[in-house]
Amino acid sequence: MSHQSKGPSNYYHRKLIRELWKTKRRIWKKVSKKIASPRSNRIEANLYRINQKTKVDDVIVIPGKVLGNGELNHKLTIACLECSNHAKMKIEQSGSKLLSINELLEQNPEGKNIKIFY
């Protein structure tokens, strides 16, 4: 019998899950659990939904993929697992920042003033 790993097969996603869990902060543990879930349960957020549910200068984490449907009318900081090329272009045009979850974890290990986008 061979050992079957649980969770994502992507090495970098597994490494990110471990790093987030080690922080022992509630927000990072929630993000870690969401990334560890099956791909079909991950978030796919369109820009129009992000625009509706956020305010100016919010910092949000999306434990999934950002898609380019819609527009952003205000500046945000978005950290996500994946992002489509069209969404990257629109985010940069709106003056917002796009980060990886690793980069946001390094900038804000405490997880203060960060919202998880579901």
C-alpha positions as CSV (number, residue, x, y, z in Angstrom):
1,M,0.0,0.0,0.0
2,S,1.4,3.4,-1.0
3,H,0.9,6.6,1.0
4,Q,-1.5,9.0,-0.6
5,S,-1.1,12.6,0.4
6,K,-4.1,14.6,1.4
7,G,-4.7,18.1,0.2
8,P,-3.2,19.9,-2.9
9,S,-0.6,18.2,-5.0
10,N,1.1,21.5,-5.8
11,Y,4.3,21.7,-3.7
12,Y,4.1,25.4,-3.2
13,H,0.5,25.3,-2.1
14,R,1.4,22.6,0.5
15,K,4.3,24.7,1.7
16,L,2.1,27.8,2.0
17,I,-0.5,25.9,4.0
18,R,2.2,24.8,6.5
19,E,3.6,28.4,6.8
20,L,0.2,29.8,7.4
21,W,-0.7,27.2,10.0
22,K,2.6,27.8,11.9
23,T,1.7,31.4,12.6
24,K,-1.0,30.3,15.0
25,R,-3.1,33.3,14.1
26,R,-6.8,32.7,13.5
27,I,-7.0,34.5,10.2
28,W,-4.1,32.7,8.7
29,K,-5.4,29.3,9.9
30,K,-8.7,30.0,8.2
31,V,-6.9,30.8,4.9
32,S,-4.8,27.7,5.3
33,K,-7.9,25.5,5.7
34,K,-9.5,27.1,2.6
35,I,-6.4,26.5,0.5
36,A,-6.2,22.9,1.7
37,S,-9.7,22.2,0.6
38,P,-10.5,20.6,-2.7
39,R,-10.1,22.8,-5.8
40,S,-13.8,22.7,-6.5
41,N,-14.4,24.4,-3.1
42,R,-12.0,27.2,-3.6
43,I,-13.1,30.8,-4.2
44,E,-13.3,32.2,-7.7
45,A,-13.9,35.9,-7.3
46,N,-14.8,38.3,-10.1
47,L,-13.7,41.9,-9.9
48,Y,-17.2,43.2,-9.9
49,R,-18.0,41.2,-6.7
50,I,-14.7,42.4,-5.1
51,N,-15.7,46.0,-6.1
52,Q,-19.2,45.7,-4.5
53,K,-18.0,44.1,-1.2
54,T,-15.0,46.3,-0.4
55,K,-14.1,49.9,0.5
56,V,-11.2,52.1,-0.3
57,D,-7.8,50.9,1.0
58,D,-9.1,47.5,2.2
59,V,-6.7,44.7,2.4
60,I,-8.3,41.4,1.4
61,V,-7.1,37.8,1.0
62,I,-8.7,35.5,-1.6
63,P,-7.8,31.9,-1.0
64,G,-8.5,31.1,-4.6
65,K,-8.5,32.7,-8.0
66,V,-9.3,36.3,-9.1
67,L,-11.1,36.5,-12.4
68,G,-11.3,39.6,-14.7
69,N,-15.0,40.0,-15.1
70,G,-16.0,43.6,-14.0
71,E,-14.1,46.7,-13.0
72,L,-12.5,48.1,-9.8
73,N,-13.5,51.7,-8.9
74,H,-11.3,52.1,-5.9
75,K,-7.8,51.2,-4.6
76,L,-7.3,47.9,-2.7
77,T,-4.6,45.5,-1.7
78,I,-5.5,42.1,-2.9
79,A,-3.6,38.9,-2.0
80,C,-4.6,35.8,-3.8
81,L,-3.5,32.3,-4.7
82,E,-3.9,32.8,-8.4
83,C,-5.0,35.6,-10.7
84,S,-5.9,35.7,-14.4
85,N,-3.9,37.9,-16.7
86,H,-7.0,40.0,-17.6
87,A,-7.6,40.6,-13.8
88,K,-4.0,41.6,-13.2
89,M,-4.2,44.2,-15.9
90,K,-7.4,45.7,-14.6
91,I,-6.1,45.7,-11.0
92,E,-3.0,47.6,-12.0
93,Q,-5.1,50.1,-14.0
94,S,-7.2,50.9,-11.0
95,G,-4.1,51.7,-8.9
96,S,-4.6,48.7,-6.6
97,K,-1.8,46.3,-5.4
98,L,-1.8,42.6,-6.2
99,L,0.3,40.4,-3.9
100,S,0.8,36.8,-3.3
101,I,-0.4,35.4,0.0
102,N,3.2,34.8,0.9
103,E,4.1,38.4,0.4
104,L,1.1,39.6,2.6
105,L,2.1,37.1,5.3
106,E,5.6,38.6,5.4
107,Q,4.2,42.2,5.5
108,N,1.6,41.5,8.1
109,P,2.3,38.3,10.1
110,E,-0.2,39.3,12.8
111,G,-3.0,39.5,10.2
112,K,-4.4,42.8,11.5
113,N,-6.9,44.7,9.4
114,I,-7.2,41.9,6.8
115,K,-10.4,40.6,5.4
116,I,-10.9,37.1,4.0
117,F,-13.0,37.3,0.8
118,Y,-15.5,34.4,0.5
